[in-house]
Amino acid sequence: MNKYIKIFLILVLVSLLFLVRSFSAELFYDPLIEYFKNDYLYTKMPEIDLWLLMIDMLYRFVINSLITVGIIWVLFERIDYVKFSGFFLMASFMFLIIVFVLLLRDQFETGYLLPFYIRRFIIHPLFLLILLPAFYFQKLSNR
């Protein structure tokens, strides 16, 4: 792929990540955003529609994952990296959403940090920051 096309596609995909983040309040149901912004240590948890929250978290995770896989494809152009990323993202979502729902059903009685960071990994493309250096290191070690 041409170098300039790669740069253009990466800029478009990263811009899409920024757009998802900037319009998240309008696109997704997440009452925990306001809860964690305020004095969550001293206030009660808001009423949460658990199914709607899980579906919207899945929707957001899928959007971020597709963009992440697109970035990995444009940068490395290797189908095995794309397959691994897809399976890794799918498995991590399944694990994280189960833990998050269990913590949410307990009303965060065990603490607030673990559910806060699990939610972060679900709704933000943090796995991109993990996968890119790993694939780059793999590419360098194969030379």
C-alpha positions as CSV (number, residue, x, y, z in Angstrom):
1,M,0.0,0.0,0.0
2,N,1.2,3.5,-0.8
3,K,2.8,5.4,2.1
4,Y,0.5,8.4,1.6
5,I,-2.6,6.3,1.5
6,K,-1.5,4.6,4.7
7,I,-1.0,7.9,6.5
8,F,-4.4,9.2,5.2
9,L,-6.2,6.0,6.4
10,I,-4.6,6.1,9.8
11,L,-5.6,9.8,10.2
12,V,-9.2,8.9,9.2
13,L,-9.3,5.9,11.6
14,V,-7.9,7.9,14.5
15,S,-10.3,10.7,13.7
16,L,-13.1,8.2,14.0
17,L,-11.9,7.2,17.4
18,F,-12.0,10.8,18.4
19,L,-15.5,11.2,17.0
20,V,-16.8,8.2,18.9
21,R,-15.3,9.7,22.1
22,S,-16.6,13.2,21.5
23,F,-20.2,12.1,20.7
24,S,-20.4,9.4,23.3
25,A,-22.9,11.3,25.5
26,E,-25.3,11.5,22.6
27,L,-24.8,8.0,21.2
28,F,-24.5,5.8,24.3
29,Y,-26.4,5.2,27.5
30,D,-24.0,5.5,30.4
31,P,-25.2,6.9,33.7
32,L,-21.9,6.0,35.3
33,I,-20.2,8.9,33.5
34,E,-21.8,11.5,35.7
35,Y,-21.6,9.2,38.7
36,F,-17.8,8.9,38.4
37,K,-17.4,12.6,37.6
38,N,-19.1,13.7,40.8
39,D,-18.5,12.6,44.4
40,Y,-19.1,8.9,43.8
41,L,-17.6,8.0,47.2
42,Y,-20.4,9.9,49.0
43,T,-23.4,9.5,46.8
44,K,-25.7,6.5,46.0
45,M,-25.4,4.8,42.7
46,P,-28.0,6.0,40.1
47,E,-30.7,3.7,38.8
48,I,-29.2,1.7,36.0
49,D,-31.0,-0.2,33.3
50,L,-28.4,-3.1,33.2
51,W,-29.5,-4.5,29.8
52,L,-29.4,-1.2,28.1
53,L,-26.0,-0.4,29.6
54,M,-24.6,-3.7,28.5
55,I,-25.9,-3.4,25.0
56,D,-24.6,0.2,24.7
57,M,-21.2,-0.9,26.1
58,L,-21.1,-3.8,23.6
59,Y,-22.1,-1.4,20.8
60,R,-19.3,1.1,21.7
61,F,-16.8,-1.7,22.2
62,V,-17.6,-3.1,18.7
63,I,-17.2,0.3,17.1
64,N,-13.8,0.9,18.8
65,S,-12.7,-2.7,18.0
66,L,-13.5,-2.4,14.3
67,I,-11.5,0.9,14.2
68,T,-8.7,-0.8,16.2
69,V,-8.6,-3.8,13.8
70,G,-8.6,-1.3,10.9
71,I,-5.6,0.5,12.3
72,I,-3.8,-2.7,12.8
73,W,-4.6,-3.8,9.2
74,V,-3.4,-0.5,7.7
75,L,-0.2,-0.5,9.7
76,F,0.9,-4.1,9.4
77,E,-1.1,-5.6,6.5
78,R,-1.1,-9.0,8.0
79,I,-4.2,-11.1,8.3
80,D,-2.8,-13.1,11.3
81,Y,-2.5,-9.9,13.3
82,V,-6.1,-9.0,12.4
83,K,-7.3,-12.4,13.4
84,F,-5.4,-12.4,16.7
85,S,-6.7,-8.9,17.4
86,G,-10.3,-9.9,16.7
87,F,-10.1,-13.0,19.0
88,F,-8.2,-11.0,21.7
89,L,-10.8,-8.2,21.7
90,M,-13.7,-10.6,21.7
91,A,-12.3,-12.7,24.6
92,S,-11.3,-9.6,26.6
93,F,-14.8,-8.1,26.2
94,M,-16.5,-11.3,27.3
95,F,-14.3,-11.5,30.4
96,L,-14.5,-7.8,31.3
97,I,-18.3,-7.5,30.8
98,I,-18.9,-10.5,33.1
99,V,-16.7,-9.1,35.8
100,F,-18.2,-5.6,35.4
101,V,-21.8,-6.9,35.6
102,L,-21.0,-8.9,38.8
103,L,-19.4,-5.8,40.4
104,L,-22.3,-3.6,39.3
105,R,-24.9,-6.0,40.7
106,D,-23.0,-5.7,44.1
107,Q,-23.4,-1.9,43.8
108,F,-19.5,-1.6,43.9
109,E,-19.4,-2.8,47.5
110,T,-15.9,-4.1,47.1
111,G,-14.6,-0.8,45.9
112,Y,-14.8,1.7,43.1
113,L,-11.4,1.4,41.3
114,L,-11.8,-2.0,39.8
115,P,-15.1,-1.3,38.1
116,F,-14.0,2.2,37.1
117,Y,-11.0,0.8,35.2
118,I,-12.8,-2.2,33.8
119,R,-15.4,0.2,32.4
120,R,-12.5,2.2,30.9
121,F,-11.1,-0.8,29.1
122,I,-14.6,-1.6,27.8
123,I,-15.6,1.9,26.5
124,H,-12.2,3.2,25.4
125,P,-9.8,1.7,22.8
126,L,-7.1,1.0,25.3
127,F,-6.3,-2.4,23.8
128,L,-5.0,-0.5,20.8
129,L,-2.3,0.9,23.0
130,I,-1.4,-2.7,24.0
131,L,-1.6,-4.4,20.7
132,L,0.3,-1.9,18.5
133,P,3.6,-2.1,20.4
134,A,3.2,-5.9,20.7
135,F,2.8,-6.3,17.0
136,Y,5.6,-3.9,16.3
137,F,7.9,-5.8,18.5
138,Q,6.8,-9.0,16.8
139,K,7.5,-7.5,13.4
140,L,11.0,-6.4,14.6
141,S,11.9,-9.7,16.1
142,N,10.9,-11.6,12.9
143,R,13.5,-9.7,10.9
